[in-house]
Amino acid sequence: MLELYAIADGKRPAGEGDPDVVICMDEFGPLNLQPHPGRQWARVADGPGDHARPRRRRRRATYKRPHGVRHLMAGYDLSTDRLYGHVVARKGRTEFLAFCRYLRSLHPPEVRIAIVLDNYSPHLSTKTDSRVGDWADANNVELAYVPFYGSWLNRIEAQFTALRYFALDGTDHPSHRAQASMIRRYIIWRNTHATDPRLRKVVKRAATIKRAKVA
């Protein structure tokens, strides 16, 4: 794992059989239709206020959630510093492989890539379902799994913190379609402004906190 990051960071050259590209992949969610706490725009507090027009909208209660949940499958390409994501209704092995095929299509077939993953069961091959390993062997892909209880080693985790901070905090989306649209717009903005000081600050802080929790 650390060797892959050293190759991706240019700290050591790739040897024979080593991947040329490292992509960190994980699922984010579940994405519920509920008010998310966080900062939001509100009128400046001045005077006693008006009960009919409160300065700050209260978060509504959500006792029933009949619309189900969604999940974001995301990949963070260390070679290009770009984030990719698809919002899906399920996160089973079939959906995982479909997203892996998309990540594979981002680079030519002759370029060997490594995908960093956690040990969530759909990411693994089993005796009854070997599709994950078979696909990796047939498509010039190396699957690298972080240790159990070591999800903080996956660099996409800090990117998820930034996604939550910039795209979801303080929101209350009326539909999954609206929420997915917000996430897609954030990913576009993030890839266009990868060097934005605010974004880099949030990502760096999140990475530091995750390392400190297991130190």
CYANA upper distance limits for C-alpha pairs under 8 A (distance plus 0.5 A):
  1 MET  CA      5 TYR  CA      7.05
  1 MET  CA    116 VAL  CA      8.38
  1 MET  CA    144 ALA  CA      7.21
  1 MET  CA    145 TYR  CA      8.20
  1 MET  CA    146 VAL  CA      7.50
  2 LEU  CA      6 ALA  CA      6.64
  3 GLU  CA      7 ILE  CA      6.79
  4 LEU  CA      8 ALA  CA      6.70
  4 LEU  CA     19 PRO  CA      8.32
  4 LEU  CA     22 VAL  CA      7.40
  4 LEU  CA    114 ALA  CA      8.46
  5 TYR  CA      9 ASP  CA      6.47
  5 TYR  CA     22 VAL  CA      8.01
  6 ALA  CA     10 GLY  CA      6.65
  6 ALA  CA     11 LYS  CA      5.52
  6 ALA  CA     12 ARG  CA      6.34
  7 ILE  CA     11 LYS  CA      6.49
  7 ILE  CA     12 ARG  CA      5.78
  7 ILE  CA     13 PRO  CA      6.49
  7 ILE  CA     14 ALA  CA      6.42
  7 ILE  CA     20 ASP  CA      8.42
  8 ALA  CA     20 ASP  CA      8.26
  8 ALA  CA     21 VAL  CA      7.25
  8 ALA  CA     22 VAL  CA      6.74
  8 ALA  CA     78 LEU  CA      6.87
  8 ALA  CA     79 SER  CA      6.90
 14 ALA  CA     18 ASP  CA      6.01
 14 ALA  CA     19 PRO  CA      7.54
 14 ALA  CA     20 ASP  CA      7.44
 18 ASP  CA    112 ARG  CA      8.02
 19 PRO  CA    111 VAL  CA      8.08
 19 PRO  CA    112 ARG  CA      5.26
 19 PRO  CA    113 ILE  CA      5.43
 19 PRO  CA    114 ALA  CA      6.26
 19 PRO  CA    142 GLU  CA      7.86
 20 ASP  CA    111 VAL  CA      6.84
 20 ASP  CA    112 ARG  CA      6.05
 20 ASP  CA    113 ILE  CA      6.37
 20 ASP  CA    114 ALA  CA      8.40
 21 VAL  CA     77 ASP  CA      8.10
 21 VAL  CA     78 LEU  CA      7.72
 21 VAL  CA     79 SER  CA      6.41
 21 VAL  CA    111 VAL  CA      8.04
 21 VAL  CA    112 ARG  CA      7.16
 21 VAL  CA    113 ILE  CA      5.17
 21 VAL  CA    114 ALA  CA      6.73
 22 VAL  CA     77 ASP  CA      6.82
 22 VAL  CA     78 LEU  CA      6.29
 22 VAL  CA     79 SER  CA      7.22
 22 VAL  CA    113 ILE  CA      6.26
 22 VAL  CA    114 ALA  CA      5.29
 22 VAL  CA    115 ILE  CA      6.52
 22 VAL  CA    116 VAL  CA      7.83
 23 ILE  CA     75 GLY  CA      6.73
 23 ILE  CA     76 TYR  CA      5.93
 23 ILE  CA     77 ASP  CA      4.92
 23 ILE  CA     78 LEU  CA      6.42
 23 ILE  CA     79 SER  CA      8.42
 23 ILE  CA    113 ILE  CA      7.81
 23 ILE  CA    114 ALA  CA      6.62
 23 ILE  CA    115 ILE  CA      5.34
 23 ILE  CA    116 VAL  CA      6.65
 24 CYS  CA     75 GLY  CA      5.99
 24 CYS  CA     76 TYR  CA      5.52
 24 CYS  CA     77 ASP  CA      7.02
 24 CYS  CA     78 LEU  CA      8.07
 24 CYS  CA    115 ILE  CA      6.17
 24 CYS  CA    116 VAL  CA      5.10
 24 CYS  CA    117 LEU  CA      7.12
 24 CYS  CA    154 ASN  CA      6.77
 24 CYS  CA    155 ARG  CA      6.84
 24 CYS  CA    156 ILE  CA      6.24
 25 MET  CA     73 MET  CA      8.07
 25 MET  CA     74 ALA  CA      6.21
 25 MET  CA     75 GLY  CA      4.78
 25 MET  CA     76 TYR  CA      6.84
 25 MET  CA    115 ILE  CA      7.02
 25 MET  CA    116 VAL  CA      6.41
 25 MET  CA    117 LEU  CA      6.20
 25 MET  CA    154 ASN  CA      8.34
 25 MET  CA    156 ILE  CA      7.15
 26 ASP  CA     73 MET  CA      6.68
 26 ASP  CA     74 ALA  CA      6.27
 26 ASP  CA     75 GLY  CA      7.21
 26 ASP  CA    117 LEU  CA      6.88
 26 ASP  CA    118 ASP  CA      7.76
 26 ASP  CA    156 ILE  CA      7.63
 27 GLU  CA     71 HIS  CA      7.15
 27 GLU  CA     72 LEU  CA      6.04
 27 GLU  CA     73 MET  CA      5.07
 27 GLU  CA     74 ALA  CA      6.61
 27 GLU  CA     91 LYS  CA      8.21
 28 PHE  CA     71 HIS  CA      6.46
 28 PHE  CA     72 LEU  CA      5.45
 28 PHE  CA     73 MET  CA      6.93
 28 PHE  CA     74 ALA  CA      7.88
 28 PHE  CA    160 PHE  CA      7.60
 29 GLY  CA     70 ARG  CA      7.62
 29 GLY  CA     71 HIS  CA      5.56
 29 GLY  CA     72 LEU  CA      6.83
 30 PRO  CA     69 VAL  CA      6.42
 30 PRO  CA     70 ARG  CA      6.28
 30 PRO  CA     71 HIS  CA      5.71
 30 PRO  CA     72 LEU  CA      8.39
 31 LEU  CA     69 VAL  CA      5.91
 31 LEU  CA     70 ARG  CA      5.48
 31 LEU  CA     71 HIS  CA      6.26
 31 LEU  CA     72 LEU  CA      8.26
 32 ASN  CA     65 ARG  CA      8.45
 32 ASN  CA     68 GLY  CA      7.69
 32 ASN  CA     69 VAL  CA      5.66
 32 ASN  CA     70 ARG  CA      7.47
 33 LEU  CA     65 ARG  CA      7.67
 33 LEU  CA     67 HIS  CA      7.97
 33 LEU  CA     69 VAL  CA      8.02
 33 LEU  CA    172 ASP  CA      7.57
 33 LEU  CA    173 HIS  CA      6.75
 33 LEU  CA    174 PRO  CA      7.45
 33 LEU  CA    175 SER  CA      7.21
 33 LEU  CA    176 HIS  CA      7.36
 34 GLN  CA     62 THR  CA      6.97
 34 GLN  CA    172 ASP  CA      6.36
 34 GLN  CA    173 HIS  CA      7.70
 35 PRO  CA     59 ARG  CA      6.56
 35 PRO  CA     60 ARG  CA      7.31
 35 PRO  CA    170 GLY  CA      7.61
 35 PRO  CA    171 THR  CA      6.38
 35 PRO  CA    172 ASP  CA      4.86
 35 PRO  CA    173 HIS  CA      8.01
 36 HIS  CA    168 LEU  CA      7.17
 36 HIS  CA    169 ASP  CA      5.95
 36 HIS  CA    170 GLY  CA      5.71
 36 HIS  CA    171 THR  CA      5.96
 36 HIS  CA    172 ASP  CA      6.87
 37 PRO  CA    169 ASP  CA      6.19
 37 PRO  CA    170 GLY  CA      5.56
 37 PRO  CA    171 THR  CA      8.02
 38 GLY  CA    169 ASP  CA      5.00
 38 GLY  CA    170 GLY  CA      4.75
 38 GLY  CA    171 THR  CA      8.39
 39 ARG  CA    169 ASP  CA      7.09
 39 ARG  CA    170 GLY  CA      5.85
 40 GLN  CA    170 GLY  CA      5.94
 42 ALA  CA     55 ARG  CA      6.32
 42 ALA  CA     56 ARG  CA      5.99
 43 ARG  CA     55 ARG  CA      5.80
 43 ARG  CA     56 ARG  CA      7.77
 44 VAL  CA     55 ARG  CA      7.97
 45 ALA  CA     49 GLY  CA      8.01
 45 ALA  CA     55 ARG  CA      7.71
 49 GLY  CA     53 ARG  CA      8.40
 49 GLY  CA     54 PRO  CA      7.50
 49 GLY  CA     55 ARG  CA      7.88
 50 ASP  CA     54 PRO  CA      6.43
 50 ASP  CA     55 ARG  CA      8.50
 69 VAL  CA     89 ALA  CA      7.29
 70 ARG  CA     87 VAL  CA      7.07
 70 ARG  CA     88 VAL  CA      6.21
 70 ARG  CA     89 ALA  CA      5.19
 70 ARG  CA     90 ARG  CA      7.40
 70 ARG  CA    176 HIS  CA      7.90
 71 HIS  CA     87 VAL  CA      6.05
 71 HIS  CA     88 VAL  CA      5.84
 71 HIS  CA     89 ALA  CA      6.67
 71 HIS  CA     90 ARG  CA      7.22
 71 HIS  CA     91 LYS  CA      7.27
 72 LEU  CA     85 GLY  CA      6.84
 72 LEU  CA     86 HIS  CA      6.17
 72 LEU  CA     87 VAL  CA      4.91
 72 LEU  CA     88 VAL  CA      6.79
 73 MET  CA     85 GLY  CA      5.90
 73 MET  CA     86 HIS  CA      5.78
 73 MET  CA     87 VAL  CA      6.75
 73 MET  CA     88 VAL  CA      7.78
 73 MET  CA     91 LYS  CA      8.26
 73 MET  CA     96 PHE  CA      8.23
 73 MET  CA     99 PHE  CA      7.71
 74 ALA  CA     83 LEU  CA      7.57
 74 ALA  CA     84 TYR  CA      5.93
 74 ALA  CA     85 GLY  CA      4.59
 74 ALA  CA     86 HIS  CA      7.02
 75 GLY  CA     83 LEU  CA      6.34
 75 GLY  CA     84 TYR  CA      5.65
 75 GLY  CA     85 GLY  CA      6.83
 75 GLY  CA    103 LEU  CA      7.82
 75 GLY  CA    156 ILE  CA      7.75
 76 TYR  CA     81 ASP  CA      7.43
 76 TYR  CA     82 ARG  CA      6.38
 76 TYR  CA     83 LEU  CA      5.07
 76 TYR  CA     84 TYR  CA      6.90
 76 TYR  CA    155 ARG  CA      8.33
 76 TYR  CA    156 ILE  CA      6.39
 77 ASP  CA     81 ASP  CA      6.04
 77 ASP  CA     82 ARG  CA      5.91
 77 ASP  CA     83 LEU  CA      6.92
 78 LEU  CA     82 ARG  CA      7.69
 81 ASP  CA    191 ASN  CA      8.07
 81 ASP  CA    194 ALA  CA      7.77
 82 ARG  CA    190 ARG  CA      8.44
 82 ARG  CA    191 ASN  CA      5.89
 82 ARG  CA    194 ALA  CA      8.26
 83 LEU  CA    187 ILE  CA      6.94
 83 LEU  CA    190 ARG  CA      8.12
 83 LEU  CA    191 ASN  CA      7.01
 84 TYR  CA    187 ILE  CA      7.50
 85 GLY  CA    184 ARG  CA      8.15
 85 GLY  CA    187 ILE  CA      8.22
 86 HIS  CA     99 PHE  CA      8.09
 87 VAL  CA    180 ALA  CA      6.99
 88 VAL  CA     95 GLU  CA      8.24
 90 ARG  CA     95 GLU  CA      7.50
 91 LYS  CA     95 GLU  CA      6.20
 91 LYS  CA     96 PHE  CA      6.92
 91 LYS  CA    122 PRO  CA      8.40
 92 GLY  CA     96 PHE  CA      6.65
 92 GLY  CA    122 PRO  CA      6.16
 93 ARG  CA     97 LEU  CA      6.62
 93 ARG  CA    122 PRO  CA      4.90
 93 ARG  CA    123 HIS  CA      7.20
 93 ARG  CA    132 VAL  CA      8.44
 94 THR  CA     98 ALA  CA      6.78
 95 GLU  CA     99 PHE  CA      6.81
 96 PHE  CA    100 CYS  CA      6.71
 96 PHE  CA    122 PRO  CA      7.53
 96 PHE  CA    123 HIS  CA      7.62
 97 LEU  CA    101 ARG  CA      6.68
 97 LEU  CA    132 VAL  CA      7.42
 98 ALA  CA    102 TYR  CA      7.05
 99 PHE  CA    103 LEU  CA      6.84
100 CYS  CA    104 ARG  CA      6.58
101 ARG  CA    105 SER  CA      6.74
102 TYR  CA    106 LEU  CA      7.35
103 LEU  CA    107 HIS  CA      8.35
104 ARG  CA    108 PRO  CA      8.46
104 ARG  CA    109 PRO  CA      8.12
104 ARG  CA    113 ILE  CA      8.17
104 ARG  CA    139 ASN  CA      8.37
104 ARG  CA    141 VAL  CA      8.47
105 SER  CA    109 PRO  CA      8.20
107 HIS  CA    111 VAL  CA      6.96
109 PRO  CA    139 ASN  CA      7.58
109 PRO  CA    140 ASN  CA      7.60
110 GLU  CA    140 ASN  CA      7.83
111 VAL  CA    140 ASN  CA      8.01
112 ARG  CA    140 ASN  CA      5.80
112 ARG  CA    141 VAL  CA      6.39
112 ARG  CA    142 GLU  CA      8.13
113 ILE  CA    140 ASN  CA      7.39
113 ILE  CA    141 VAL  CA      5.65
113 ILE  CA    142 GLU  CA      6.75
114 ALA  CA    141 VAL  CA      6.20
114 ALA  CA    142 GLU  CA      4.98
114 ALA  CA    143 LEU  CA      6.21
114 ALA  CA    144 ALA  CA      7.18
115 ILE  CA    141 VAL  CA      7.83
115 ILE  CA    142 GLU  CA      6.81
115 ILE  CA    143 LEU  CA      5.58
115 ILE  CA    144 ALA  CA      6.48
116 VAL  CA    143 LEU  CA      6.77
116 VAL  CA    144 ALA  CA      5.28
116 VAL  CA    145 TYR  CA      6.32
116 VAL  CA    146 VAL  CA      7.61
116 VAL  CA    154 ASN  CA      7.22
117 LEU  CA    123 HIS  CA      7.75
117 LEU  CA    143 LEU  CA      7.70
117 LEU  CA    144 ALA  CA      6.60
117 LEU  CA    145 TYR  CA      5.35
117 LEU  CA    146 VAL  CA      6.73
117 LEU  CA    154 ASN  CA      7.64
118 ASP  CA    123 HIS  CA      8.01
118 ASP  CA    145 TYR  CA      5.86
118 ASP  CA    146 VAL  CA      5.82
118 ASP  CA    147 PRO  CA      7.97
118 ASP  CA    148 PHE  CA      8.14
118 ASP  CA    151 SER  CA      6.76
118 ASP  CA    154 ASN  CA      8.20
119 ASN  CA    123 HIS  CA      7.03
119 ASN  CA    124 LEU  CA      7.54
119 ASN  CA    145 TYR  CA      6.90
119 ASN  CA    146 VAL  CA      7.65
119 ASN  CA    147 PRO  CA      8.25
119 ASN  CA    148 PHE  CA      7.38
120 TYR  CA    124 LEU  CA      7.75
123 HIS  CA    132 VAL  CA      7.42
124 LEU  CA    132 VAL  CA      6.80
124 LEU  CA    133 GLY  CA      7.98
125 SER  CA    129 ASP  CA      6.44
125 SER  CA    130 SER  CA      5.06
125 SER  CA    131 ARG  CA      6.92
125 SER  CA    132 VAL  CA      5.81
125 SER  CA    133 GLY  CA      6.15
126 THR  CA    130 SER  CA      5.98
130 SER  CA    134 ASP  CA      6.58
131 ARG  CA    135 TRP  CA      6.41
132 VAL  CA    136 ALA  CA      6.81
133 GLY  CA    137 ASP  CA      6.71
134 ASP  CA    138 ALA  CA      6.71
135 TRP  CA    139 ASN  CA      6.63
136 ALA  CA    140 ASN  CA      6.77
136 ALA  CA    141 VAL  CA      5.24
136 ALA  CA    142 GLU  CA      6.89
136 ALA  CA    143 LEU  CA      7.67
137 ASP  CA    141 VAL  CA      6.89
137 ASP  CA    142 GLU  CA      8.24
146 VAL  CA    150 GLY  CA      6.49
146 VAL  CA    151 SER  CA      6.85
146 VAL  CA    153 LEU  CA      7.07
146 VAL  CA    154 ASN  CA      7.52
147 PRO  CA    151 SER  CA      7.81
150 GLY  CA    154 ASN  CA      8.48
151 SER  CA    157 GLU  CA      8.29
152 TRP  CA    157 GLU  CA      7.06
152 TRP  CA    207 ALA  CA      8.35
152 TRP  CA    210 LYS  CA      6.31
152 TRP  CA    211 ARG  CA      7.25
155 ARG  CA    159 GLN  CA      7.83
155 ARG  CA    207 ALA  CA      8.30
156 ILE  CA    160 PHE  CA      6.90
157 GLU  CA    161 THR  CA      7.12
157 GLU  CA    207 ALA  CA      8.28
158 ALA  CA    162 ALA  CA      7.11
158 ALA  CA    203 VAL  CA      5.71
158 ALA  CA    204 LYS  CA      8.01
158 ALA  CA    206 ALA  CA      5.72
158 ALA  CA    207 ALA  CA      5.87
159 GLN  CA    163 LEU  CA      6.77
159 GLN  CA    203 VAL  CA      6.63
160 PHE  CA    164 ARG  CA      6.69
161 THR  CA    165 TYR  CA      6.69
161 THR  CA    202 VAL  CA      8.04
161 THR  CA    203 VAL  CA      7.54
161 THR  CA    206 ALA  CA      7.04
162 ALA  CA    166 PHE  CA      6.50
162 ALA  CA    199 LEU  CA      7.28
162 ALA  CA    202 VAL  CA      6.46
162 ALA  CA    203 VAL  CA      6.52
163 LEU  CA    167 ALA  CA      6.00
163 LEU  CA    168 LEU  CA      7.55
163 LEU  CA    183 ILE  CA      8.16
163 LEU  CA    186 TYR  CA      7.73
164 ARG  CA    168 LEU  CA      5.38
164 ARG  CA    169 ASP  CA      6.48
165 TYR  CA    169 ASP  CA      5.96
166 PHE  CA    186 TYR  CA      7.96
167 ALA  CA    171 THR  CA      8.50
167 ALA  CA    182 MET  CA      7.04
167 ALA  CA    183 ILE  CA      6.79
167 ALA  CA    186 TYR  CA      6.65
173 HIS  CA    178 ALA  CA      6.65
173 HIS  CA    179 GLN  CA      6.19
174 PRO  CA    178 ALA  CA      7.32
174 PRO  CA    179 GLN  CA      8.39
175 SER  CA    179 GLN  CA      6.92
176 HIS  CA    180 ALA  CA      6.46
177 ARG  CA    181 SER  CA      6.62
178 ALA  CA    182 MET  CA      6.84
179 GLN  CA    183 ILE  CA      6.90
180 ALA  CA    184 ARG  CA      6.68
181 SER  CA    185 ARG  CA      6.66
182 MET  CA    186 TYR  CA      6.71
183 ILE  CA    187 ILE  CA      6.80
184 ARG  CA    188 ILE  CA      6.83
185 ARG  CA    189 TRP  CA      6.69
186 TYR  CA    190 ARG  CA      6.41
187 ILE  CA    191 ASN  CA      6.63
188 ILE  CA    192 THR  CA      6.78
189 TRP  CA    193 HIS  CA      6.50
190 ARG  CA    194 ALA  CA      5.99
190 ARG  CA    199 LEU  CA      8.41
194 ALA  CA    199 LEU  CA      7.75
194 ALA  CA    200 ARG  CA      8.11
195 THR  CA    199 LEU  CA      7.79
195 THR  CA    200 ARG  CA      7.06
196 ASP  CA    200 ARG  CA      6.70
197 PRO  CA    201 LYS  CA      6.52
198 ARG  CA    202 VAL  CA      6.86
199 LEU  CA    203 VAL  CA      6.73
200 ARG  CA    204 LYS  CA      6.45
201 LYS  CA    205 ARG  CA      6.55
202 VAL  CA    206 ALA  CA      6.59
203 VAL  CA    207 ALA  CA      6.67
204 LYS  CA    208 THR  CA      6.69
205 ARG  CA    209 ILE  CA      6.70
206 ALA  CA    210 LYS  CA      6.73
207 ALA  CA    211 ARG  CA      6.82
208 THR  CA    212 ALA  CA      6.68
209 ILE  CA    213 LYS  CA      6.76
210 LYS  CA    214 VAL  CA      7.55
211 ARG  CA    215 ALA  CA      6.76
